[in-house]
Amino acid sequence: MDIIKGLEPASFWKHFYNLTRIPRESGNEEGVRKYVSDFADAQGLEYKIDAIGNIIIKRPAAPGREKSPSVVLQGHMDMVCEKNRDKVHDFAKDPIALVIEDGWLKADGTTLGADNGVAVAAGLAVLESDEALGPVEVLLTVDEETGLTGAMELDPSIVDSRILINLDSEEDGVVYVGCAGGKNTEGYLPVDFEAVPAGYSAFALELKGLKGGHSGGEIHIGLGNAIKLGSRFIWNAAERYGARLAYLEGGGKHNVIARECFASLLVKDTDTAALLGYADEYAAVIKSELSVTEPNLSFELKPTDVPAQIYSEDSQQRILDLIYALPHGVVKMSKVLENLVETSTNLARVELLKDGKGVEASNSTGETEFFVQNCHRSSVDTECDDIADSARACIRAAGGRCEIKHEYPGWDPNPQSEILKTAEAAYKNIFGHGPEIKAIHAGLECGVIGKKFESIDMVSFGPELADVHTPGEKMEIKSVENAWKFLMEILRIV
């Protein structure tokens, strides 16, 4: 624990460090739930666990604060587990290695888990604080990152509060009052294979070094999408040189902009020089196009062993046309709120499901299919439906079937919010001026939880995080103290 020695607030950092020792990928929250329940037992606090596995801990009002309204602090226990292919790390058992650099805490080659270890650590620190507070609940959900499952399946009877502070935002000095809704489209294409013809040479494509990023919070920055960049090269190589596809995989989690893409291509021996020349030309083009946003982009095409089989011509055409045609990025900016993305789409993952199973995905049929996943977001439900339908149309045109997954509602801003007024007053008490008020394009559990209650008043904030959902994820240490002071002042005056 030497790395967090002297950091404030000490209680927050103690719990955050402990969380980095506990595996907590989405769907594997048992360890962190036990840590939280053991904490509640040690503190003598009541807690409840609902059927889906969400946990809520209840701290009664301090003497003299019995008439204060109850406030629930909310976040999620799971984290996105991402690493680059060459990083040796097993998220099911290995602790996260921490590094401090230039005032930021980050992990060594993996995601950090500040999203949303911040809420867990802050919630527990509040529960064990000596402050004379009104009644406080800490609600921690499961499986937020893969589909907001915990929030969707939350048993509302375990929550007494009708004021909610979500601690899953990522900008210091900003209070969020609204978020986008979203849904995923998952395409499954039937595929066939054939033997490699004589006289062909094979090449391995590696496209790496992209930043990736949160597909909601950073979709507008203009980061490169490795799947789109890789498919653009392969599609053109097939058109120009008759390249044949043996293997294609790219991206990762649905809410992450694809950082890497890998493929295996074959061309006739007589076309190898032309293909390699085009690869050099293409690398120069995309490095020029993305020189500002992706300075570490790496594109390589190098000889490899000839595989046993390749996709049939029909399967290859349908795969490449689909991936090349699918949109990625900002679809529309808001006309109501300045600089807010209204609608976007993220081409997140492609891979072969051999006998129904892949690295990131699977199907229910047990059939070998090619998998394509898109994540769509919008603060306007009809626009989200529209961009998802356009992806469905592309998948259908390619001869595939489509499933809609992980659909969740947005959170509409409430200009009359009392907790927002309290938050603005608290921030001014601490820092001498009010916070910035925003809506966010990313999905927050507030939208889902808000639909569970007849009325609930909500805001969201947190410390400064960067490169969330990528191996570069980091948290600004000073901003943690700022967020803590802000949170405690709200709880003092609410």
Secondary structure, DSSP 4 states (H G I P E B T S, - for coil): -GGGTT-SSHHHHHHHHHHTTS--BTT--HHHHHHHHHHHHHHT-EEEE-TTS-EEEEEPPPTT-TTSPPEEEEEES-B---B-TT----TTTPPPPEEEETTEEEESSB---HHHHHHHHHHHHHHT--S--S-EEEEEES-HHHH-HHHHT--GGG---SEEEE-----TTEEEEEE-EEEEEEEEEE--EEEPPTTEEEEEEEEE-----BTTTTGGG----HHHHHHHHHHHHHHHH--EEEEEEEE-STTB----EEEEEEEEGGGHHHHHHHHHHHHHHHHHHTTTT-TT-EEEEEEEPPPSEEE-HHHHHHHHHHHHHS--EEEEE-SSSTT-EEEEEEEEEEEEEBTTB-SS-B-SS---EEEEEEEEEESSHHHHHHHHHHHHHHHHHTT-EEEEEEEE--B---TT-HHHHHHHHHHHHHHSSPPEEEEESS--HHHHHHTTSS--EEEE----EESTTSTT-EEEHHHHHHHHHHHHHHHHH-
